[in-house]
Amino acid sequence: MYRYLMALTISATVGLQGWRTLFNNFAVEIAALDGHHIGMIQSIREIPGFLTFLVVFIIILIREHRLSALSIFFLGIGVAITGLFPSYLGLLMTTMVMSFGFHYFETTNQSLTLQYFDKHTSPLVFGKQRSYAAASNIGIGLLIFFIASELSYTQIYLFIGSIIMLTGVWGFSKDPTDQNMDPQRKKMIFRKKYILFYILNFMAGARRQIFIAFAVFLLVKKFEFTVQEVAILFVINNLINFFLSPLIGKSIIRYGERGVLSLEYFCLIFIFLAYATTESKIIVAILYILDHIFFNFSIAIRTYFQKVGDPKDIAPSMAAGFACNHIAAVFFPAIGGLLWLVDYRIPFVGGAVLSLVSLLVVQKIRVR
């Protein structure tokens, strides 16, 4: 299961990162979109995340590891056809397909990791997944950097998407499961004792979408980053995370979820405020790297659940948590896109406020 999940994680990372690296430049240069278009597309992109609660019902019909592989296949389809539809409506459609694949894989990946690895091992496994994901991002970033001047956006999207689809087919043919594992409850559950887990996911989703929807768009629109510069930034960012991610897993074991998440939210307050005020191209690039580093701290939310939750509740609770994560994500980018038209700084100030609220909420964590 470790090797299986790592292979699919690398594939999902390559697909999403390839899509993201090209997307803002593709949207601005080819599709001629503006801030409110980007915000709406990012909101649509999160609808499948909100619908991940349906995973609980889908695994009644198909085994969870096969759903993971099938999700990777659909992610590949969405990426492959992106360049074929260079319009607002076209990007809405292809983004939706890609997003269903990515979000459903992420839900099953979190569930399978918590099922197959114990409380002392799962933080390390999550950290290792992030490390391999960072290495994959470096590879796809370098690839795009070298081929961007030779191939069109359409050709690059087709190439990356085809590789992802082939990985999905490979995963669907494998069976890494252990028949002795606790069977998961195949129905939606919402328990009072998990309320803090739901709230943390909701806040993380709202805050994260401000970064995803507008940070790179800020680099391209205000600071005029080229696609090659964005690719270089992604490579540097992921080179740091390749070495740092395993240490985050170890830090969760040593300092606990409350300590790690408190550090994340405290630092994000100042990072978002700096996004809103800086006029330096170098500083905004550094902010993007720091922001991405702290994103990896979010694995502590999952390991917190593992310490307080019933083992049979893992699959439905990961689906519920992912849905909570994307409630705000569905409408925050769209609202942020409208606010961007008033003043681009407003979404980032909002991110700072959300980080402050998250810092206060996380103090409620009480586990050994």
C-alpha positions as CSV (number, residue, x, y, z in Angstrom):
1,M,0.0,0.0,0.0
2,Y,2.9,2.4,0.7
3,R,4.4,2.0,-2.8
4,Y,0.9,2.1,-4.4
5,L,-0.1,5.4,-2.7
6,M,3.3,6.9,-3.4
7,A,3.0,6.1,-7.1
8,L,-0.5,7.6,-7.3
9,T,0.5,10.6,-5.2
10,I,3.4,11.4,-7.6
11,S,1.1,11.1,-10.5
12,A,-1.6,13.4,-8.9
13,T,1.1,15.9,-8.1
14,V,2.5,16.0,-11.6
15,G,-1.0,16.4,-13.0
16,L,-2.1,19.2,-10.7
17,Q,1.3,21.0,-10.7
18,G,1.6,20.9,-14.5
19,W,-1.9,22.3,-14.8
20,R,-1.3,25.0,-12.3
21,T,2.1,26.0,-13.7
22,L,0.6,26.7,-17.1
23,F,-2.9,27.8,-16.1
24,N,-2.5,31.5,-15.2
25,N,-0.3,32.2,-18.2
26,F,-2.6,30.2,-20.4
27,A,-5.7,32.0,-19.0
28,V,-4.1,35.5,-19.5
29,E,-2.2,35.0,-22.8
30,I,-4.4,32.6,-24.7
31,A,-7.9,32.8,-23.2
32,A,-7.6,36.5,-22.3
33,L,-9.3,36.1,-18.9
34,D,-9.3,38.6,-16.0
35,G,-9.5,38.4,-12.2
36,H,-13.2,37.7,-11.9
37,H,-12.9,34.9,-14.5
38,I,-10.1,33.4,-12.6
39,G,-12.0,33.6,-9.3
40,M,-15.1,31.9,-10.8
41,I,-13.0,29.1,-12.4
42,Q,-11.3,28.5,-9.0
43,S,-14.6,28.4,-7.3
44,I,-15.9,25.9,-9.9
45,R,-12.7,23.9,-9.3
46,E,-13.6,23.4,-5.7
47,I,-17.2,22.1,-6.3
48,P,-15.8,18.5,-6.7
49,G,-14.0,19.0,-3.4
50,F,-17.3,19.8,-1.7
51,L,-18.9,16.7,-3.3
52,T,-16.3,14.4,-1.9
53,F,-18.8,13.2,0.7
54,L,-20.2,11.1,-2.2
55,V,-17.0,8.9,-1.9
56,V,-18.8,7.2,1.0
57,F,-21.5,5.9,-1.3
58,I,-19.2,5.3,-4.3
59,I,-17.0,2.8,-2.2
60,I,-20.1,0.7,-1.8
61,L,-19.9,0.0,-5.5
62,I,-16.1,0.1,-6.0
63,R,-13.2,-0.7,-3.6
64,E,-11.5,2.3,-2.2
65,H,-8.0,1.7,-3.8
66,R,-9.7,1.3,-7.2
67,L,-11.5,4.6,-6.8
68,S,-8.1,6.1,-6.1
69,A,-6.8,4.8,-9.4
70,L,-9.9,5.8,-11.3
71,S,-9.7,9.3,-9.9
72,I,-6.1,9.6,-11.2
73,F,-7.4,8.6,-14.7
74,F,-10.0,11.3,-14.7
75,L,-7.4,13.8,-13.5
76,G,-5.3,12.9,-16.5
77,I,-8.3,13.4,-18.9
78,G,-9.0,16.9,-17.5
79,V,-5.4,17.9,-17.8
80,A,-5.0,16.5,-21.3
81,I,-7.9,18.4,-22.8
82,T,-7.3,21.7,-21.1
83,G,-5.4,23.2,-24.0
84,L,-8.1,22.2,-26.5
85,F,-10.6,24.7,-25.0
86,P,-9.0,28.1,-24.7
87,S,-12.1,30.0,-23.5
88,Y,-13.9,30.9,-20.3
89,L,-16.5,28.1,-20.7
90,G,-13.9,25.7,-22.0
91,L,-11.7,26.2,-18.9
92,L,-14.7,25.8,-16.6
93,M,-15.5,22.4,-18.2
94,T,-11.9,21.0,-18.3
95,T,-11.2,22.3,-14.8
96,M,-14.2,20.5,-13.4
97,V,-13.1,17.1,-14.9
98,M,-9.6,17.6,-13.6
99,S,-10.8,18.6,-10.2
100,F,-13.1,15.6,-9.7
101,G,-10.1,13.4,-10.3
102,F,-7.7,15.2,-8.0
103,H,-10.1,15.7,-5.1
104,Y,-11.5,12.2,-5.1
105,F,-7.9,10.9,-5.1
106,E,-6.9,13.1,-2.2
107,T,-9.8,11.9,-0.1
108,T,-9.1,8.2,-0.7
109,N,-5.4,8.8,-0.2
110,Q,-5.9,10.4,3.2
111,S,-8.3,7.6,4.2
112,L,-6.1,4.7,3.1
113,T,-3.0,6.3,4.7
114,L,-4.7,6.6,8.1
115,Q,-6.2,3.1,7.8
116,Y,-2.9,1.3,6.9
117,F,-0.4,3.2,9.1
118,D,-0.6,3.7,12.9
119,K,-0.6,7.0,14.9
120,H,3.2,7.0,15.2
121,T,3.8,6.2,11.5
122,S,1.1,8.2,9.6
123,P,2.8,11.6,10.1
124,L,6.0,10.2,8.7
125,V,4.1,8.7,5.7
126,F,2.2,12.0,5.0
127,G,5.5,13.8,5.3
128,K,7.1,11.4,2.8
129,Q,4.2,11.8,0.4
130,R,4.7,15.6,0.5
131,S,8.4,15.1,0.0
132,Y,7.9,12.9,-3.1
133,A,5.3,15.3,-4.3
134,A,7.8,18.1,-4.0
135,A,10.4,16.1,-6.0
136,S,7.7,15.4,-8.7
137,N,7.0,19.2,-8.8
138,I,10.6,19.9,-9.4
139,G,10.7,17.4,-12.3
140,I,7.5,18.8,-14.0
141,G,8.7,22.4,-13.4
142,L,12.0,21.7,-15.1
143,L,10.3,19.9,-17.9
144,I,7.9,22.8,-18.5
145,F,10.8,25.3,-18.3
146,F,12.7,23.5,-21.1
147,I,9.8,22.7,-23.4
148,A,7.7,25.8,-23.0
149,S,9.5,27.6,-25.8
150,E,9.3,24.6,-28.1
151,L,5.8,23.3,-27.6
152,S,2.4,25.0,-27.5
153,Y,0.2,25.0,-24.3
154,T,-2.1,22.5,-26.0
155,Q,0.8,20.0,-26.7
156,I,2.2,20.3,-23.2
157,Y,-1.2,19.7,-21.6
158,L,-1.8,16.6,-23.8
159,F,1.6,15.2,-23.0
160,I,1.3,15.6,-19.2
161,G,-2.4,14.4,-19.2
162,S,-1.6,11.2,-21.2
163,I,1.1,10.2,-18.7
164,I,-1.4,10.6,-15.8
165,M,-4.0,8.6,-17.6
166,L,-1.6,5.7,-18.1
167,T,-0.7,5.7,-14.4
168,G,-4.4,5.5,-13.5
169,V,-4.8,2.4,-15.8
170,W,-1.7,0.8,-14.0
171,G,-3.2,1.5,-10.6
172,F,-6.6,0.1,-11.5
173,S,-4.9,-3.2,-12.3
174,K,-3.2,-3.6,-8.9
175,D,-4.5,-4.8,-5.5
176,P,-2.4,-3.7,-2.6
177,T,-5.1,-4.1,0.1
178,D,-5.0,-6.1,3.3
179,Q,-8.2,-8.1,3.9
180,N,-7.7,-8.0,7.7
181,M,-8.2,-4.2,7.9
182,D,-11.2,-2.8,9.9
183,P,-14.1,-2.4,7.5
184,Q,-15.1,1.2,7.0
185,R,-18.6,2.5,7.7
186,K,-20.1,3.2,4.3
187,K,-22.4,6.0,5.2
188,M,-22.1,9.7,6.1
189,I,-21.4,10.4,9.7
190,F,-21.1,13.7,11.6
191,R,-20.2,13.3,15.3
192,K,-20.1,15.9,18.0
193,K,-16.7,14.8,19.1
194,Y,-15.3,15.6,15.6
195,I,-16.6,19.2,15.5
196,L,-13.1,20.7,16.0
197,F,-11.8,18.6,13.1
198,Y,-14.7,19.9,10.9
199,I,-14.0,23.5,11.9
200,L,-10.3,23.3,11.2
201,N,-10.9,21.8,7.8
202,F,-13.4,24.6,7.0
203,M,-11.0,27.3,8.0
204,A,-8.1,25.7,6.2
205,G,-10.1,25.5,3.0
206,A,-11.2,29.1,3.1
207,R,-7.7,30.4,3.8
208,R,-6.1,28.1,1.3
209,Q,-8.3,29.2,-1.6
210,I,-7.2,32.8,-1.3
211,F,-3.6,31.6,-1.8
212,I,-4.4,29.2,-4.6
213,A,-6.7,31.5,-6.5
214,F,-4.8,34.8,-6.2
215,A,-1.2,34.4,-5.2
216,V,0.1,33.1,-8.6
217,F,-2.4,35.4,-10.4
218,L,-0.8,38.3,-8.4
219,L,2.7,37.2,-9.7
220,V,1.5,37.1,-13.3
221,K,-0.9,40.1,-13.4
222,K,0.8,42.6,-11.1
223,F,4.5,41.5,-11.2
224,E,4.4,40.2,-14.8
225,F,6.1,36.8,-14.1
226,T,6.6,34.8,-17.3
227,V,5.7,31.1,-17.5
228,Q,9.5,30.3,-17.2
229,E,9.8,32.4,-14.1
230,V,6.8,30.8,-12.5
231,A,8.3,27.4,-13.4
232,I,11.6,28.3,-11.7
233,L,9.8,29.6,-8.6
234,F,7.9,26.2,-8.4
235,V,11.2,24.3,-8.7
236,I,12.9,26.3,-5.9
237,N,9.8,26.0,-3.8
238,N,9.6,22.2,-4.1
239,L,13.3,21.7,-3.7
240,I,12.9,23.2,-0.2
241,N,9.8,21.1,0.5
242,F,11.5,17.9,-0.6
243,F,13.9,18.2,2.4
244,L,11.5,19.9,4.7
245,S,8.4,17.8,4.5
246,P,9.7,14.7,6.3
247,L,10.8,17.0,9.1
248,I,7.3,18.3,9.4
249,G,6.0,14.8,10.0
250,K,8.7,14.3,12.7
251,S,7.7,17.7,14.3
252,I,4.1,16.6,14.6
253,I,5.2,13.5,16.5
254,R,7.5,15.5,18.8
255,Y,5.6,18.8,19.4
256,G,2.0,17.7,18.7
257,E,-0.7,19.0,16.4
258,R,-1.5,22.1,18.4
259,G,2.1,23.4,18.4
260,V,2.6,22.8,14.6
261,L,-0.7,24.3,13.5
262,S,-0.2,27.3,15.9
263,L,3.1,28.1,14.2
264,E,1.5,27.8,10.8
265,Y,-1.4,30.1,11.5
266,F,0.7,32.7,13.3
267,C,3.1,33.0,10.4
268,L,0.4,33.1,7.8
269,I,-1.1,36.3,9.3
270,F,2.0,38.2,8.4
271,I,2.5,36.4,5.1
272,F,-1.0,37.5,3.8
273,L,-0.5,41.0,5.0
274,A,2.8,41.2,3.2
275,Y,1.1,40.0,0.0
276,A,-1.2,43.0,0.3
277,T,1.5,45.6,0.8
278,T,4.7,44.5,-0.9
279,E,5.8,46.2,-4.2
280,S,8.9,44.0,-4.6
281,K,9.0,41.1,-7.1
282,I,11.7,39.3,-5.0
283,I,9.7,39.6,-1.8
284,V,6.4,38.3,-3.3
285,A,8.3,35.3,-4.7
286,I,9.7,34.6,-1.2
287,L,6.2,35.0,0.3
288,Y,4.9,32.4,-2.2
289,I,7.6,29.9,-1.1
290,L,6.9,30.5,2.6
291,D,3.2,30.1,2.0
292,H,3.7,26.8,0.3
293,I,5.9,25.5,3.1
294,F,3.3,26.2,5.8
295,F,0.6,24.5,3.7
296,N,2.4,21.2,4.4
297,F,1.7,21.7,8.1
298,S,-2.0,20.9,7.4
299,I,-1.3,17.2,7.6
300,A,-1.5,17.7,11.4
301,I,-5.3,18.2,11.0
302,R,-5.5,14.6,9.7
303,T,-3.3,13.1,12.3
304,Y,-5.3,14.9,15.0
305,F,-8.4,13.0,13.8
306,Q,-6.5,9.8,13.9
307,K,-5.9,10.3,17.6
308,V,-9.5,11.2,18.5
309,G,-11.5,9.2,16.0
310,D,-12.9,5.7,15.7
311,P,-10.8,3.6,13.2
312,K,-14.0,2.6,11.4
313,D,-14.9,6.3,10.9
314,I,-11.8,7.1,8.9
315,A,-13.2,6.9,5.4
316,P,-16.5,8.7,6.0
317,S,-14.8,11.3,8.2
318,M,-12.0,12.1,5.7
319,A,-14.8,12.6,3.1
320,A,-16.7,14.8,5.5
321,G,-13.6,16.7,6.4
322,F,-12.8,17.3,2.8
323,A,-16.3,18.5,2.1
324,C,-16.0,20.9,5.0
325,N,-12.7,22.1,3.6
326,H,-14.4,23.0,0.4
327,I,-17.6,24.6,1.6
328,A,-15.9,28.0,1.8
329,A,-13.7,27.1,-1.2
330,V,-16.7,27.0,-3.5
331,F,-17.6,30.6,-3.0
332,F,-14.5,32.4,-1.5
333,P,-12.6,32.6,-4.8
334,A,-15.6,34.0,-6.7
335,I,-16.2,36.6,-4.0
336,G,-12.4,37.3,-3.9
337,G,-12.4,37.8,-7.6
338,L,-15.1,40.5,-7.3
339,L,-13.2,42.1,-4.5
340,W,-10.0,42.0,-6.6
341,L,-11.7,44.3,-9.0
342,V,-12.2,46.8,-6.2
343,D,-8.7,46.4,-4.7
344,Y,-6.4,43.4,-5.2
345,R,-5.3,43.7,-1.6
346,I,-8.7,42.9,-0.1
347,P,-8.5,39.1,-0.6
348,F,-5.1,38.9,1.1
349,V,-6.2,41.0,4.1
350,G,-9.1,38.6,4.4
351,G,-6.6,35.7,4.5
352,A,-4.8,37.3,7.4
353,V,-8.1,37.6,9.3
354,L,-8.9,33.9,8.7
355,S,-5.4,32.9,9.8
356,L,-6.0,34.8,13.1
357,V,-9.3,33.1,13.7
358,S,-7.7,29.7,13.0
359,L,-4.9,30.4,15.5
360,L,-7.5,31.0,18.2
361,V,-9.5,27.9,17.3
362,V,-6.5,25.5,17.2
363,Q,-5.8,26.2,20.9
364,K,-8.8,23.9,21.6
365,I,-6.9,20.8,20.5
366,R,-6.4,18.5,23.5
367,V,-4.5,15.3,22.7
368,R,-1.4,13.7,24.1
